[in-house]
Amino acid sequence: MGKIRRLVLDVLKPHEPTIIELASQLSELDGVEAVNISIYEIDLRVENAKITIEGDNINYEIVDYVIQENGGTVHSIDEVVAGKMIIEDAETPQDALR
C-alpha cells in the first residue's frame, strides 16, 4: 500500500479539547510531520473543523482513533495525497464551473 502524505478531513468536534490540544496530539503520531486545524463553524455544543495533516506515512486509522477519543467524528475525507511525494491539485476545465 502506498504511503499517505496528506489528509484533509472535515471533523465535527466538541469545544473541548481545544484545537491546540488536538493538533498537539495528532502531531505526535508516527509518520505525521505537520497538523493544521481551522474552525469554520461554531455551534452551541460543537465546532466544525478542517484538519490538514502532512507527513511521510500517515496512518488514517490511528488519526481517526485519536479524533474519536477526543469526542470528534470525521464527517468526510476531503483530500488524500499518497505516493513518493506530495503533488498539488491540477486545475481542470471543470474547476471553472464552480
N, C-alpha and C positions, 0 to 999 in steps of 0.2 A: 504494500500500500504506500502511496506517495506521502511525503511529509506535508502537513498543513502548515502554511506560513502566515496566513492571516485569516481571522474570523471576524465578521461583523454581525453582531447579534442585537435583536430588538428584545429587551428584557423588561418585564414588569417586576418591580421590587418594592418592598416596604421602605419607609423612610429610614429605618434603622436596620442594618448598619448603614453608615453614610457611604457615599461613593468613594470617599478617601479610604475607608476601611476595606471595602470590597475590592477596589483597584489594587490595594496593597496585597491582599490575599491572593488575587489572581496573578499578580506579578511574581509571586514566589514559586509558582508552579514550574516544574521541569519543562523546558522547551519554550517558555514564554520569555520574551525579551522586553516587551512594552505593552502597556494597557492604557487605553483612553476611554473614559466614561463621560458621556454628555447626557444631561437630563433634558428632555424636550417636552415633558408634560408632568405636572404635579397635580395630584388629586388629594382628597382629604386623608386617605389611608396609604396610597401608593404613589410611586413615581415610574414613569416610562423612561427607560434609559437606552441609549445606543452605546454598546460596548464593542470597541475595536481592540483586538488582541493580535500582536505580531510576535513571531518567534521563529525558531528553526525547526520545531517539531511539536506543534500544539496538539494535545490530546483533548478532543472535544468532550468526551465522556467525563473526564475529570473536571473540565471547566464547567460543564452543566451541573455536576455534583456540587461544586463549591457554590454556584449560584443558588441551587435549591437549598443547600444547608443554611444559606443566609436569607431564606424566605422568598427568593425570587423564582421566576418562571421565564424560560426562553419562549417568547411568542413566535419568533421566526429567525432563521439563519439568512441574513440578507446578503452576505458575500462570503465566499471561500476562495482563497488562493492556495494552491498546492503545487508542489514540484521542487525543482532545484533552486528557484529564485522567485522573487515577487514581481509580477507584471501588473501594470495598471490596466483598467478597463479601456478598450479601444472604442472610439466614437463610431457609430454606425448611422445610416440614414434614418433608422427608426428612432434614434435619440432626438432628432429634430422635431418629431411629432409630439414629444412630451412637454 
